[in-house]
Amino acid sequence: MRSRKWRGAIYSLIVVILAWWALSALLARPIVPSPYDVLLNIIATFSTKMSTHVLYSLGRIMAGILLAALVGVPLGFLMGYFPRLDKLLSPLVYFTYPIPKLALLPVVMLLFGLGEVSKLIMIVLIVVFQVVITSRDAVKSIPAETFHSLQALGASKTQTFTEIILPASLPEVLTAIRLALGTAVSILFFTETFGTEYGMGYFIMDAWMRVNYLDMYGGIVVLSFMGFCIFSAIDAAETHLCAWR
Amino acid sequence: MIKVSNLSVWYQAINESVLALDRVSLDIPRGEIITLIGPSGSGKSTFLYVLAGIQKKYAGIVTIDGRPINPKTQRVGMILQNYGLLPWKNVRDNALLGVKIKNGQQDLNDYGHYILQQLDIDTLLDRYPKELSGGQRQRVAIARAFIMKPDLLLMDEPFSALDAITREEMQALFLNIWKQHSVTTVFVTHSVDEALYLGSKIVVFSSSPGRVLEIIDNPCFQMENLRLQDEYHSMSMRLRKILIKD
């Protein structure tokens, strides 16, 4: 199963590289360099030019996800467990969820400045809604019978939480984070084009401005690979923590 | 001793409240096993939920050894039709759940291993419920209940999801382990055969709202080769007649 999964990843990588190669050979212009040149450039410049930017982006995205989980999961659990709270907060969530978060970027920047805080807030705003709604629904979908054995045992609220609510909803929460991750990476890119000199977003835009296409494509490849690594890490966490599935 | 007098329970449906149990009175002496039989919707499960402390809204008086119901202080083992196992816990952790919550015990002791051995599931400790057959899951649920040394055992049609052969095996196995511990047990069933095989007393419930139609001392209880005896057939007839008349 495991090796098959990796084989799939390698096949799709080969297909993408071949298509890219064909396109660059067909156009034969510097705007689409060959993947081979880009790879050589990454190898040559990664430790000197790119690594700091990767670390910045990685740090922002991890902090954003962590913060969104810290806010979203407890809130979602509370809403799922206490119907009254759900009735109160759900309309608020539904009302604010569809707002395109990118539209809030100027507001967030005005309020929190151009620095790290507003970047973090943007990522949290993207991820947190999905986490809240999924956590809430995960708790709601636990059948009443599952609670009965524990109720008959006289379990406390904390015990009900650790024995049932957390393990039952963990897979869904991880899925929500994984789904939100894609959007979060693209938002990260966008926020990093403003008010910073670090991060993959800055690196790619800077390379573009300098008409250094090799660097630009290198940045895009590294950013995608970073996303792939985070996806894989969440996958691995799910396999490890939710073996019972 | 469990004393139930004039127990009534209403359920809140969408526009009306529905009477599920109607003035049920019943005494269950310590160390006895009684079976509750009745058509579906007769409030048998509701009765168990009241004893378990899950159903908290009711009228009437229910006491266990003279005290009102409190799941925190009493030790109630519950075995449900859908096994009530937690899918994210393996056999070891599921079996431990009762003692973990009651005593904070973190690992199986000799007694736990002994029970698991008796139920023949001591080799499956690391498996998850999805990797077990229905019969094995039910054994884990039984192990969990007995390991916590309950004062009261509540069983809600525990064997009805099993195939006929496994069901009779499980009934015999359960009765065998029950005899060694003599836990006060309330066993809900819709099978006349099961009621006769497992109950020292049989309480017949009417269809909705649930009332006690009759309480019968069961002469067949603990009889050898029960299903081949004349008493079994005459009792079986008698029970069926009460159920049909209702």
Chai-1 contact restraints between the chains, C-beta under 6 A:
chainA,res_idxA,chainB,res_idxB,connection_type,confidence,min_distance_angstrom,max_distance_angstrom,comment,restraint_id
A,E145,B,N82,contact,1.0,0.0,6.0,A-B,restraint_1
A,H148,B,I54,contact,1.0,0.0,6.0,A-B,restraint_2
A,S149,B,M78,contact,1.0,0.0,6.0,A-B,restraint_3
A,S149,B,G84,contact,1.0,0.0,6.0,A-B,restraint_4
A,Q151,B,I54,contact,1.0,0.0,6.0,A-B,restraint_5
A,A152,B,A52,contact,1.0,0.0,6.0,A-B,restraint_6
A,A152,B,P71,contact,1.0,0.0,6.0,A-B,restraint_7
A,A152,B,V76,contact,1.0,0.0,6.0,A-B,restraint_8
A,A152,B,M78,contact,1.0,0.0,6.0,A-B,restraint_9
A,L153,B,G98,contact,1.0,0.0,6.0,A-B,restraint_10
A,L153,B,I101,contact,1.0,0.0,6.0,A-B,restraint_11
A,G154,B,P71,contact,1.0,0.0,6.0,A-B,restraint_12
A,G154,B,K72,contact,1.0,0.0,6.0,A-B,restraint_13
A,A155,B,I101,contact,1.0,0.0,6.0,A-B,restraint_14
A,Q159,B,I101,contact,1.0,0.0,6.0,A-B,restraint_15
A,P167,B,W88,contact,1.0,0.0,6.0,A-B,restraint_16
A,W244,B,P87,contact,1.0,0.0,6.0,A-B,restraint_17
A,W244,B,W88,contact,1.0,0.0,6.0,A-B,restraint_18
A,W244,B,Y128,contact,1.0,0.0,6.0,A-B,restraint_19
